[in-house]
Amino acid sequence: MTKPEEYIPPKVWTWDKENGGQFASINRPISGSTHDKDRPVGKHPLQLYSLATPNGVKVTVMLEELLALGHKGAEYDAWLINIGQGDQFSSGFVEANPNSKIPVLMDHSTTPPTRVFESGAILLLLAEKFNAFLPSDASKRAECLSWLFWQMGSAPYLGGGFGHFYAYAPYKMEYPINRFAMEVKRQLDVLDRHLAESRFMVGDEYTIADIAIWPWYGALAKGKVYNAGEFLDTASYKNVNRWTDEIAARPAVKRGRMVNRAYGPLEEQLRERHDASDFATKTQDKIEAAEAKG
Ligand SMILES: N[C@@H](CCC(=O)N[C@@H](CS)C(=O)NCC(=O)O)C(=O)O
């Protein structure tokens, strides 16, 4: 291993604003709001404030799956939170999530409205509210919650660890890239061995465990996050790829991944969603074509 010049930490850490790599402008060592701005509120009981990152997609897929099952109470307004521009630090957002991260759901069917942050908590709350995508059998439920929490504990090594050092750090460092590549490959192997025996994460039942894991590890398997498919040889995880393809083909998943998307092909971006008909009329390609016409 090449040994770069060693960093000797000072006695007390100080904030070097210039040296945080990509996203340095939004990373801060303090919490709380930076500006006053209320949250917009639409017509549905469920108000989502999010962005189509893997953590955001978990929730929009869940809501679209609930609607596809016929749960009309799952209708929602989805508002775009541009984390690159610091929307997560507005006073209204911080009131809903003191941790300043998407996704956040406000449920206005209660008085006062209920706030839920952390994507795993949001999935669990929705599953319980609509009695869907969470097995009722006690041992299957335990399996489902185990995999749900596995995802919540594992993905930070993928995103904050591997993804940060492989794709976003100001320069490439062998030690952290090696360490996190090994961990991420281990995680993919955990999934691959499990999915060799099981169609979904909990047997034949599609659950919130799949909905939580797919946006991160399905995207990774297809080389769609951090452009690391070849580096991690993700094609070799055959069972993860088979499971990824089956979930990607679900109509609700196709819709869910479009919501709050502000990058990629314009026809796949539904930046805000307020009605089911928006998928047909309000994708970014249509909005921009209408604007061009005047
Ligand atoms: N554990 C959280 C993670 C949420 C998270 O990391 N969100 C990122 C986008 S994927 C975010 O909002 N980042 C903005 C920031 O760090 O300022 C969850 O699953 O909800």
The ligand as a Gaussian input file, in Angstrom:
#p B3LYP/6-31G(d) Opt

LIG

0 1
 N      -30.620000       7.760000       7.731000
 C      -31.278000       8.790000       6.960000
 C      -30.309000       9.325000       5.951000
 C      -30.894000      10.479000       5.169000
 C      -29.836000      11.170000       4.335000
 O      -28.627000      10.920000       4.491000
 N      -30.294000      12.054000       3.434000
 C      -29.360000      12.795000       2.595000
 C      -29.696000      12.577000       1.131000
 S      -29.658000      10.868000       0.713000
 C      -29.511000      14.278000       2.880000
 O      -30.595000      14.782000       3.054000
 N      -28.389000      14.996000       2.917000
 C      -28.376000      16.407000       3.104000
 C      -27.332000      16.839000       4.086000
 O      -26.580000      15.990000       4.576000
 O      -27.255000      18.039000       4.348000
 C      -32.524000       8.209000       6.286000
 O      -32.474000       7.030000       5.909000
 O      -33.536000       8.910000       6.173000

